[in-house]
């Protein structure tokens, strides 16, 4: 908590508009139940892991 007290800026304001839009889209998808399980994601991206 001490570290948080010393923060002077909000990280949200420091990221790009594209990053903000991507995060907001992810939140919308999660709220709509459009999620993939961890095992499905691992299967999709296994060749890069």
mmCIF file of the N, C-alpha and C atoms, coordinates in Angstrom:
data_MODEL
# 
_entry.id   MODEL 
# 
loop_
_atom_site.group_PDB 
_atom_site.id 
_atom_site.type_symbol 
_atom_site.label_atom_id 
_atom_site.label_alt_id 
_atom_site.label_comp_id 
_atom_site.label_asym_id 
_atom_site.label_entity_id 
_atom_site.label_seq_id 
_atom_site.pdbx_PDB_ins_code 
_atom_site.Cartn_x 
_atom_site.Cartn_y 
_atom_site.Cartn_z 
_atom_site.occupancy 
_atom_site.B_iso_or_equiv 
_atom_site.pdbx_formal_charge 
_atom_site.auth_seq_id 
_atom_site.auth_comp_id 
_atom_site.auth_asym_id 
_atom_site.auth_atom_id 
_atom_site.pdbx_PDB_model_num 
ATOM 1   N N  . UNK A 1 1  ? 0.823   -1.194  0.000   1.00 0.00 ? 1  UNK A N  1 
ATOM 2   C CA . UNK A 1 1  ? 0.000   0.000   0.000   1.00 0.00 ? 1  UNK A CA 1 
ATOM 3   C C  . UNK A 1 1  ? 0.864   1.254   0.000   1.00 0.00 ? 1  UNK A C  1 
ATOM 4   N N  . UNK A 1 2  ? 2.034   1.167   0.617   1.00 0.00 ? 2  UNK A N  1 
ATOM 5   C CA . UNK A 1 2  ? 2.918   2.339   0.638   1.00 0.00 ? 2  UNK A CA 1 
ATOM 6   C C  . UNK A 1 2  ? 3.302   2.743   -0.774  1.00 0.00 ? 2  UNK A C  1 
ATOM 7   N N  . UNK A 1 3  ? 3.563   1.761   -1.638  1.00 0.00 ? 3  UNK A N  1 
ATOM 8   C CA . UNK A 1 3  ? 3.916   2.072   -3.021  1.00 0.00 ? 3  UNK A CA 1 
ATOM 9   C C  . UNK A 1 3  ? 2.766   2.773   -3.737  1.00 0.00 ? 3  UNK A C  1 
ATOM 10  N N  . UNK A 1 4  ? 1.558   2.317   -3.501  1.00 0.00 ? 4  UNK A N  1 
ATOM 11  C CA . UNK A 1 4  ? 0.394   2.925   -4.139  1.00 0.00 ? 4  UNK A CA 1 
ATOM 12  C C  . UNK A 1 4  ? 0.200   4.373   -3.684  1.00 0.00 ? 4  UNK A C  1 
ATOM 13  N N  . UNK A 1 5  ? 0.526   4.652   -2.444  1.00 0.00 ? 5  UNK A N  1 
ATOM 14  C CA . UNK A 1 5  ? 0.354   6.010   -1.926  1.00 0.00 ? 5  UNK A CA 1 
ATOM 15  C C  . UNK A 1 5  ? 1.280   6.989   -2.633  1.00 0.00 ? 5  UNK A C  1 
ATOM 16  N N  . UNK A 1 6  ? 2.429   6.497   -3.121  1.00 0.00 ? 6  UNK A N  1 
ATOM 17  C CA . UNK A 1 6  ? 3.403   7.372   -3.764  1.00 0.00 ? 6  UNK A CA 1 
ATOM 18  C C  . UNK A 1 6  ? 3.151   7.558   -5.261  1.00 0.00 ? 6  UNK A C  1 
ATOM 19  N N  . UNK A 1 7  ? 2.198   6.830   -5.815  1.00 0.00 ? 7  UNK A N  1 
ATOM 20  C CA . UNK A 1 7  ? 1.901   6.967   -7.236  1.00 0.00 ? 7  UNK A CA 1 
ATOM 21  C C  . UNK A 1 7  ? 1.255   8.329   -7.489  1.00 0.00 ? 7  UNK A C  1 
ATOM 22  N N  . UNK A 1 8  ? 1.744   8.988   -8.519  1.00 0.00 ? 8  UNK A N  1 
ATOM 23  C CA . UNK A 1 8  ? 1.212   10.313  -8.830  1.00 0.00 ? 8  UNK A CA 1 
ATOM 24  C C  . UNK A 1 8  ? 0.416   10.326  -10.134 1.00 0.00 ? 8  UNK A C  1 
ATOM 25  N N  . UNK A 1 9  ? 0.570   9.283   -10.948 1.00 0.00 ? 9  UNK A N  1 
ATOM 26  C CA . UNK A 1 9  ? -0.168  9.235   -12.207 1.00 0.00 ? 9  UNK A CA 1 
ATOM 27  C C  . UNK A 1 9  ? -0.946  7.929   -12.305 1.00 0.00 ? 9  UNK A C  1 
ATOM 28  N N  . UNK A 1 10 ? -1.974  7.968   -13.099 1.00 0.00 ? 10 UNK A N  1 
ATOM 29  C CA . UNK A 1 10 ? -2.793  6.800   -13.351 1.00 0.00 ? 10 UNK A CA 1 
ATOM 30  C C  . UNK A 1 10 ? -2.245  6.112   -14.599 1.00 0.00 ? 10 UNK A C  1 
ATOM 31  N N  . UNK A 1 11 ? -1.929  4.822   -14.514 1.00 0.00 ? 11 UNK A N  1 
ATOM 32  C CA . UNK A 1 11 ? -1.348  4.102   -15.651 1.00 0.00 ? 11 UNK A CA 1 
ATOM 33  C C  . UNK A 1 11 ? -2.255  4.159   -16.868 1.00 0.00 ? 11 UNK A C  1 
ATOM 34  N N  . UNK A 1 12 ? -3.560  4.267   -16.656 1.00 0.00 ? 12 UNK A N  1 
ATOM 35  C CA . UNK A 1 12 ? -4.508  4.315   -17.769 1.00 0.00 ? 12 UNK A CA 1 
ATOM 36  C C  . UNK A 1 12 ? -4.212  5.494   -18.685 1.00 0.00 ? 12 UNK A C  1 
ATOM 37  N N  . UNK A 1 13 ? -3.826  6.610   -18.095 1.00 0.00 ? 13 UNK A N  1 
ATOM 38  C CA . UNK A 1 13 ? -3.525  7.810   -18.871 1.00 0.00 ? 13 UNK A CA 1 
ATOM 39  C C  . UNK A 1 13 ? -2.191  7.703   -19.598 1.00 0.00 ? 13 UNK A C  1 
ATOM 40  N N  . UNK A 1 14 ? -1.369  6.741   -19.213 1.00 0.00 ? 14 UNK A N  1 
ATOM 41  C CA . UNK A 1 14 ? -0.049  6.599   -19.819 1.00 0.00 ? 14 UNK A CA 1 
ATOM 42  C C  . UNK A 1 14 ? -0.015  5.625   -20.986 1.00 0.00 ? 14 UNK A C  1 
ATOM 43  N N  . UNK A 1 15 ? -1.091  4.861   -21.197 1.00 0.00 ? 15 UNK A N  1 
ATOM 44  C CA . UNK A 1 15 ? -1.113  3.926   -22.314 1.00 0.00 ? 15 UNK A CA 1 
ATOM 45  C C  . UNK A 1 15 ? -1.814  4.565   -23.506 1.00 0.00 ? 15 UNK A C  1 
ATOM 46  N N  . UNK A 1 16 ? -1.566  4.005   -24.694 1.00 0.00 ? 16 UNK A N  1 
ATOM 47  C CA . UNK A 1 16 ? -2.129  4.592   -25.911 1.00 0.00 ? 16 UNK A CA 1 
ATOM 48  C C  . UNK A 1 16 ? -3.639  4.370   -25.989 1.00 0.00 ? 16 UNK A C  1 
ATOM 49  N N  . UNK A 1 17 ? -4.271  5.137   -26.859 1.00 0.00 ? 17 UNK A N  1 
ATOM 50  C CA . UNK A 1 17 ? -5.719  5.000   -27.086 1.00 0.00 ? 17 UNK A CA 1 
ATOM 51  C C  . UNK A 1 17 ? -6.032  3.604   -27.636 1.00 0.00 ? 17 UNK A C  1 
ATOM 52  N N  . UNK A 1 18 ? -5.121  3.054   -28.459 1.00 0.00 ? 18 UNK A N  1 
ATOM 53  C CA . UNK A 1 18 ? -5.321  1.717   -29.002 1.00 0.00 ? 18 UNK A CA 1 
ATOM 54  C C  . UNK A 1 18 ? -5.302  0.673   -27.892 1.00 0.00 ? 18 UNK A C  1 
ATOM 55  N N  . UNK A 1 19 ? -4.382  0.834   -26.946 1.00 0.00 ? 19 UNK A N  1 
ATOM 56  C CA . UNK A 1 19 ? -4.311  -0.093  -25.812 1.00 0.00 ? 19 UNK A CA 1 
ATOM 57  C C  . UNK A 1 19 ? -5.560  0.028   -24.946 1.00 0.00 ? 19 UNK A C  1 
ATOM 58  N N  . UNK A 1 20 ? -6.016  1.257   -24.726 1.00 0.00 ? 20 UNK A N  1 
ATOM 59  C CA . UNK A 1 20 ? -7.235  1.462   -23.945 1.00 0.00 ? 20 UNK A CA 1 
ATOM 60  C C  . UNK A 1 20 ? -8.426  0.788   -24.627 1.00 0.00 ? 20 UNK A C  1 
ATOM 61  N N  . UNK A 1 21 ? -8.539  0.960   -25.948 1.00 0.00 ? 21 UNK A N  1 
ATOM 62  C CA . UNK A 1 21 ? -9.648  0.363   -26.690 1.00 0.00 ? 21 UNK A CA 1 
ATOM 63  C C  . UNK A 1 21 ? -9.589  -1.161  -26.615 1.00 0.00 ? 21 UNK A C  1 
ATOM 64  N N  . UNK A 1 22 ? -8.390  -1.721  -26.696 1.00 0.00 ? 22 UNK A N  1 
ATOM 65  C CA . UNK A 1 22 ? -8.232  -3.171  -26.627 1.00 0.00 ? 22 UNK A CA 1 
ATOM 66  C C  . UNK A 1 22 ? -8.654  -3.700  -25.260 1.00 0.00 ? 22 UNK A C  1 
ATOM 67  N N  . UNK A 1 23 ? -8.278  -3.016  -24.211 1.00 0.00 ? 23 UNK A N  1 
ATOM 68  C CA . UNK A 1 23 ? -8.661  -3.420  -22.854 1.00 0.00 ? 23 UNK A CA 1 
ATOM 69  C C  . UNK A 1 23 ? -10.164 -3.323  -22.683 1.00 0.00 ? 23 UNK A C  1 
ATOM 70  N N  . UNK A 1 24 ? -10.751 -2.230  -23.152 1.00 0.00 ? 24 UNK A N  1 
ATOM 71  C CA . UNK A 1 24 ? -12.200 -2.051  -23.036 1.00 0.00 ? 24 UNK A CA 1 
ATOM 72  C C  . UNK A 1 24 ? -12.951 -3.127  -23.812 1.00 0.00 ? 24 UNK A C  1 
ATOM 73  N N  . UNK A 1 25 ? -12.453 -3.491  -25.004 1.00 0.00 ? 25 UNK A N  1 
ATOM 74  C CA . UNK A 1 25 ? -13.082 -4.555  -25.785 1.00 0.00 ? 25 UNK A CA 1 
ATOM 75  C C  . UNK A 1 25 ? -13.005 -5.882  -25.032 1.00 0.00 ? 25 UNK A C  1 
ATOM 76  N N  . UNK A 1 26 ? -11.859 -6.160  -24.414 1.00 0.00 ? 26 UNK A N  1 
ATOM 77  C CA . UNK A 1 26 ? -11.713 -7.384  -23.638 1.00 0.00 ? 26 UNK A CA 1 
ATOM 78  C C  . UNK A 1 26 ? -12.680 -7.442  -22.465 1.00 0.00 ? 26 UNK A C  1 
ATOM 79  N N  . UNK A 1 27 ? -12.869 -6.323  -21.802 1.00 0.00 ? 27 UNK A N  1 
ATOM 80  C CA . UNK A 1 27 ? -13.807 -6.260  -20.680 1.00 0.00 ? 27 UNK A CA 1 
ATOM 81  C C  . UNK A 1 27 ? -15.231 -6.492  -21.169 1.00 0.00 ? 27 UNK A C  1 
ATOM 82  N N  . UNK A 1 28 ? -15.589 -5.875  -22.303 1.00 0.00 ? 28 UNK A N  1 
ATOM 83  C CA . UNK A 1 28 ? -16.924 -6.083  -22.873 1.00 0.00 ? 28 UNK A CA 1 
ATOM 84  C C  . UNK A 1 28 ? -17.136 -7.559  -23.210 1.00 0.00 ? 28 UNK A C  1 
ATOM 85  N N  . UNK A 1 29 ? -16.150 -8.173  -23.854 1.00 0.00 ? 29 UNK A N  1 
ATOM 86  C CA . UNK A 1 29 ? -16.265 -9.592  -24.208 1.00 0.00 ? 29 UNK A CA 1 
ATOM 87  C C  . UNK A 1 29 ? -16.418 -10.455 -22.962 1.00 0.00 ? 29 UNK A C  1 
ATOM 88  N N  . UNK A 1 30 ? -15.664 -10.149 -21.925 1.00 0.00 ? 30 UNK A N  1 
ATOM 89  C CA . UNK A 1 30 ? -15.757 -10.922 -20.681 1.00 0.00 ? 30 UNK A CA 1 
ATOM 90  C C  . UNK A 1 30 ? -17.145 -10.763 -20.065 1.00 0.00 ? 30 UNK A C  1 
ATOM 91  N N  . UNK A 1 31 ? -17.663 -9.547  -20.076 1.00 0.00 ? 31 UNK A N  1 
ATOM 92  C CA . UNK A 1 31 ? -19.001 -9.305  -19.526 1.00 0.00 ? 31 UNK A CA 1 
ATOM 93  C C  . UNK A 1 31 ? -20.082 -10.039 -20.307 1.00 0.00 ? 31 UNK A C  1 
ATOM 94  N N  . UNK A 1 32 ? -19.838 -10.278 -21.596 1.00 0.00 ? 32 UNK A N  1 
ATOM 95  C CA . UNK A 1 32 ? -20.796 -10.989 -22.440 1.00 0.00 ? 32 UNK A CA 1 
ATOM 96  C C  . UNK A 1 32 ? -20.570 -12.501 -22.420 1.00 0.00 ? 32 UNK A C  1 
ATOM 97  N N  . UNK A 1 33 ? -19.574 -12.944 -21.658 1.00 0.00 ? 33 UNK A N  1 
ATOM 98  C CA . UNK A 1 33 ? -19.290 -14.370 -21.564 1.00 0.00 ? 33 UNK A CA 1 
ATOM 99  C C  . UNK A 1 33 ? -18.498 -14.913 -22.735 1.00 0.00 ? 33 UNK A C  1 
ATOM 100 N N  . UNK A 1 34 ? -17.925 -14.039 -23.528 1.00 0.00 ? 34 UNK A N  1 
ATOM 101 C CA . UNK A 1 34 ? -17.135 -14.456 -24.685 1.00 0.00 ? 34 UNK A CA 1 
ATOM 102 C C  . UNK A 1 34 ? -15.689 -14.692 -24.254 1.00 0.00 ? 34 UNK A C  1 
ATOM 103 N N  . UNK A 1 35 ? -15.488 -15.765 -23.517 1.00 0.00 ? 35 UNK A N  1 
ATOM 104 C CA . UNK A 1 35 ? -14.164 -16.094 -22.998 1.00 0.00 ? 35 UNK A CA 1 
ATOM 105 C C  . UNK A 1 35 ? -13.738 -17.466 -23.485 1.00 0.00 ? 35 UNK A C  1 
ATOM 106 N N  . UNK A 1 36 ? -12.434 -17.675 -23.574 1.00 0.00 ? 36 UNK A N  1 
ATOM 107 C CA . UNK A 1 36 ? -11.879 -18.982 -23.873 1.00 0.00 ? 36 UNK A CA 1 
ATOM 108 C C  . UNK A 1 36 ? -11.164 -19.500 -22.638 1.00 0.00 ? 36 UNK A C  1 
ATOM 109 N N  . UNK A 1 37 ? -11.214 -20.794 -22.456 1.00 0.00 ? 37 UNK A N  1 
ATOM 110 C CA . UNK A 1 37 ? -10.530 -21.386 -21.315 1.00 0.00 ? 37 UNK A CA 1 
ATOM 111 C C  . UNK A 1 37 ? -9.019  -21.338 -21.526 1.00 0.00 ? 37 UNK A C  1 
ATOM 112 N N  . UNK A 1 38 ? -8.295  -21.477 -20.438 1.00 0.00 ? 38 UNK A N  1 
ATOM 113 C CA . UNK A 1 38 ? -6.834  -21.493 -20.502 1.00 0.00 ? 38 UNK A CA 1 
ATOM 114 C C  . UNK A 1 38 ? -6.353  -22.649 -21.372 1.00 0.00 ? 38 UNK A C  1 
ATOM 115 N N  . UNK A 1 39 ? -6.971  -23.806 -21.239 1.00 0.00 ? 39 UNK A N  1 
ATOM 116 C CA . UNK A 1 39 ? -6.540  -24.970 -22.020 1.00 0.00 ? 39 UNK A CA 1 
ATOM 117 C C  . UNK A 1 39 ? -6.782  -24.743 -23.515 1.00 0.00 ? 39 UNK A C  1 
ATOM 118 N N  . UNK A 1 40 ? -7.873  -24.083 -23.887 1.00 0.00 ? 40 UNK A N  1 
ATOM 119 C CA . UNK A 1 40 ? -8.126  -23.792 -25.299 1.00 0.00 ? 40 UNK A CA 1 
ATOM 120 C C  . UNK A 1 40 ? -7.081  -22.809 -25.828 1.00 0.00 ? 40 UNK A C  1 
ATOM 121 N N  . UNK A 1 41 ? -6.744  -21.807 -25.041 1.00 0.00 ? 41 UNK A N  1 
ATOM 122 C CA . UNK A 1 41 ? -5.722  -20.841 -25.448 1.00 0.00 ? 41 UNK A CA 1 
ATOM 123 C C  . UNK A 1 41 ? -4.371  -21.529 -25.614 1.00 0.00 ? 41 UNK A C  1 
ATOM 124 N N  . UNK A 1 42 ? -4.038  -22.422 -24.700 1.00 0.00 ? 42 UNK A N  1 
ATOM 125 C CA . UNK A 1 42 ? -2.765  -23.162 -24.819 1.00 0.00 ? 42 UNK A CA 1 
ATOM 126 C C  . UNK A 1 42 ? -2.737  -23.985 -26.094 1.00 0.00 ? 42 UNK A C  1 
ATOM 127 N N  . UNK A 1 43 ? -3.854  -24.616 -26.425 1.00 0.00 ? 43 UNK A N  1 
ATOM 128 C CA . UNK A 1 43 ? -3.912  -25.407 -27.651 1.00 0.00 ? 43 UNK A CA 1 
ATOM 129 C C  . UNK A 1 43 ? -3.742  -24.526 -28.890 1.00 0.00 ? 43 UNK A C  1 
ATOM 130 N N  . UNK A 1 44 ? -4.372  -23.363 -28.882 1.00 0.00 ? 44 UNK A N  1 
ATOM 131 C CA . UNK A 1 44 ? -4.267  -22.445 -30.021 1.00 0.00 ? 44 UNK A CA 1 
ATOM 132 C C  . UNK A 1 44 ? -2.843  -21.926 -30.222 1.00 0.00 ? 44 UNK A C  1 
ATOM 133 N N  . UNK A 1 45 ? -2.154  -21.657 -29.114 1.00 0.00 ? 45 UNK A N  1 
ATOM 134 C CA . UNK A 1 45 ? -0.849  -21.011 -29.188 1.00 0.00 ? 45 UNK A CA 1 
ATOM 135 C C  . UNK A 1 45 ? 0.300   -21.915 -28.775 1.00 0.00 ? 45 UNK A C  1 
ATOM 136 N N  . UNK A 1 46 ? 0.039   -23.213 -28.747 1.00 0.00 ? 46 UNK A N  1 
ATOM 137 C CA . UNK A 1 46 ? 1.033   -24.180 -28.257 1.00 0.00 ? 46 UNK A CA 1 
ATOM 138 C C  . UNK A 1 46 ? 2.353   -24.095 -29.017 1.00 0.00 ? 46 UNK A C  1 
ATOM 139 N N  . UNK A 1 47 ? 2.302   -23.873 -30.315 1.00 0.00 ? 47 UNK A N  1 
ATOM 140 C CA . UNK A 1 47 ? 3.531   -23.867 -31.098 1.00 0.00 ? 47 UNK A CA 1 
ATOM 141 C C  . UNK A 1 47 ? 4.450   -22.685 -30.745 1.00 0.00 ? 47 UNK A C  1 
ATOM 142 N N  . UNK A 1 48 ? 3.889   -21.649 -30.107 1.00 0.00 ? 48 UNK A N  1 
ATOM 143 C CA . UNK A 1 48 ? 4.709   -20.498 -29.727 1.00 0.00 ? 48 UNK A CA 1 
ATOM 144 C C  . UNK A 1 48 ? 5.127   -20.534 -28.260 1.00 0.00 ? 48 UNK A C  1 
ATOM 145 N N  . UNK A 1 49 ? 4.587   -21.476 -27.502 1.00 0.00 ? 49 UNK A N  1 
ATOM 146 C CA . UNK A 1 49 ? 4.910   -21.533 -26.070 1.00 0.00 ? 49 UNK A CA 1 
ATOM 147 C C  . UNK A 1 49 ? 6.134   -22.381 -25.814 1.00 0.00 ? 49 UNK A C  1 
# 
